[in-house]
């Protein structure tokens, strides 16, 4: 999967501009929140700017171009929605490695040996993490749909 493919797919999930008072991210456009990017003018953010942010802050740090499908998109989506640190934790956990470690070559090697199993464990771990969220009552159904659409 390429960044272009992932970005196009992500926009169908993240959509356009919203400012939901219940969302701790606050003002959000294309999945880019004011809370995460306080110096950006969210309402006027362009798709090209969002794609650059995704490439630098999520795609590259999560090494998505080195991950097999469908794990590449699942990890990218998790990093965007739950953060890079949590996505790394969940991926290492799904790979049955110490979840506190980095996203290094040992993770990539482990994934190659069990793509279907790691993908499924990753999805389950995401659902579990969402269920623990204080905002699950408000956003949980949407988060569950998000994870179930991964394939």
C-alpha positions as CSV (number, residue, x, y, z in Angstrom):
1,X,0.0,0.0,0.0
2,X,1.2,3.5,-0.8
3,X,0.7,6.7,1.2
4,X,-1.5,8.0,-1.6
5,X,-3.8,4.9,-1.3
6,X,-3.8,5.1,2.5
7,X,-4.5,8.8,2.5
8,X,-7.4,8.5,0.0
9,X,-8.9,5.7,2.1
10,X,-8.4,7.6,5.3
11,X,-10.3,10.6,4.0
12,X,-13.4,8.4,3.6
13,X,-13.2,7.7,7.3
14,X,-12.0,11.1,8.6
15,X,-14.1,13.4,6.4
16,X,-14.0,17.1,6.4
17,X,-14.3,19.9,9.0
18,X,-16.0,19.2,12.3
19,X,-15.9,21.0,15.7
20,X,-17.7,18.6,18.1
21,X,-17.6,20.0,21.7
22,X,-17.5,16.4,23.0
23,X,-14.3,15.6,21.0
24,X,-11.2,16.2,23.1
25,X,-9.3,16.9,19.8
26,X,-11.5,19.9,19.3
27,X,-11.7,21.5,15.9
28,X,-10.8,18.8,13.3
29,X,-10.4,18.6,9.5
30,X,-9.3,15.5,7.5
31,X,-8.5,13.9,10.9
32,X,-6.1,16.7,11.9
33,X,-7.1,18.1,15.2
34,X,-6.4,21.4,16.9
35,X,-5.3,19.6,20.0
36,X,-2.6,17.8,18.2
37,X,-1.6,20.7,15.9
38,X,-2.4,23.9,17.9
39,X,-0.5,26.1,15.5
40,X,-2.4,25.2,12.4
41,X,-5.5,26.9,11.1
42,X,-7.7,23.8,11.0
43,X,-10.6,25.3,9.2
44,X,-8.5,26.3,6.2
45,X,-6.3,23.2,6.1
46,X,-5.9,21.8,2.6
47,X,-5.8,18.1,1.6
48,X,-2.2,18.6,0.5
49,X,-1.2,20.0,3.9
50,X,-3.0,17.2,5.6
51,X,-1.2,14.6,3.4
52,X,2.1,16.1,4.3
53,X,1.3,15.9,8.0
54,X,0.2,12.3,7.6
55,X,3.4,11.4,5.7
56,X,5.7,13.0,8.3
57,X,3.9,12.3,11.6
58,X,2.2,9.0,11.0
59,X,3.2,7.1,7.8
60,X,7.0,7.4,8.1
61,X,7.3,6.9,11.9
62,X,5.1,3.8,11.7
63,X,7.2,2.4,8.8
64,X,4.0,1.8,6.9
65,X,5.8,1.5,3.6
66,X,7.6,-1.5,5.0
67,X,4.5,-3.2,6.4
68,X,2.5,-5.8,4.5
69,X,-1.2,-5.3,3.6
70,X,-3.5,-5.2,5.5
71,X,-1.3,-4.3,8.5
72,X,0.1,-1.2,6.8
73,X,-3.3,0.6,6.6
74,X,-4.5,-0.7,10.0
75,X,-1.4,0.6,11.7
76,X,-1.6,3.9,9.8
77,X,-5.2,4.3,10.8
78,X,-4.5,3.5,14.4
79,X,-1.6,6.0,14.5
80,X,-3.8,8.8,13.1
81,X,-6.7,8.1,15.5
82,X,-5.0,6.8,18.6
83,X,-1.5,8.2,18.3
84,X,1.9,6.8,17.2
85,X,2.9,5.6,20.7
86,X,-0.3,3.6,21.1
87,X,-0.2,2.2,17.6
88,X,3.4,1.1,18.2
89,X,2.4,-0.5,21.6
90,X,-0.6,-2.3,20.0
91,X,1.5,-3.6,17.0
92,X,4.2,-4.9,19.3
93,X,1.6,-6.5,21.5
94,X,-0.1,-8.1,18.5
95,X,3.3,-9.4,17.4
96,X,3.8,-10.9,20.9
97,X,6.8,-8.8,21.6
98,X,7.3,-6.5,24.7
99,X,4.8,-3.8,23.9
100,X,7.0,-1.1,25.5
101,X,9.7,-1.4,22.9
102,X,10.3,0.5,19.6
103,X,9.0,-0.2,16.2
104,X,12.2,-1.8,15.0
105,X,13.3,-4.5,12.6
106,X,12.4,-7.2,15.1
107,X,8.8,-6.2,14.8
108,X,8.9,-6.2,11.0
109,X,10.5,-9.6,11.0
110,X,7.9,-11.0,13.3
111,X,5.0,-9.6,11.2
112,X,6.3,-11.3,8.1
113,X,5.9,-14.7,9.8
114,X,2.2,-14.2,10.8
115,X,0.4,-11.5,8.9
116,X,-3.1,-12.8,9.4
117,X,-2.7,-13.5,13.1
118,X,-1.0,-10.2,13.9
119,X,-3.6,-8.3,11.9
120,X,-6.4,-9.9,13.8
121,X,-4.7,-9.5,17.2
122,X,-4.0,-5.8,16.3
123,X,-7.7,-5.2,15.5
124,X,-8.8,-6.8,18.8
125,X,-6.3,-4.8,20.8
126,X,-7.6,-1.6,19.1
127,X,-11.1,-2.4,20.1
128,X,-10.0,-3.2,23.7
129,X,-8.2,0.2,23.9
130,X,-11.2,2.0,22.6
131,X,-13.4,0.3,25.1
132,X,-11.2,1.6,27.9
133,X,-11.6,5.2,26.6
134,X,-13.6,7.7,28.7
135,X,-15.2,8.8,25.5
136,X,-16.4,5.3,24.5
137,X,-20.0,6.0,25.3
138,X,-20.1,8.9,22.8
139,X,-17.7,7.7,20.1
140,X,-17.5,3.9,20.6
141,X,-19.9,2.8,17.9
142,X,-18.0,4.8,15.3
143,X,-14.7,3.5,16.5
144,X,-15.9,-0.1,16.3
145,X,-17.2,0.5,12.8
146,X,-13.8,2.0,11.9
147,X,-11.9,-1.1,13.1
148,X,-14.3,-3.6,11.5
149,X,-13.9,-1.9,8.1
150,X,-10.2,-2.7,8.2
151,X,-9.3,-5.5,5.8
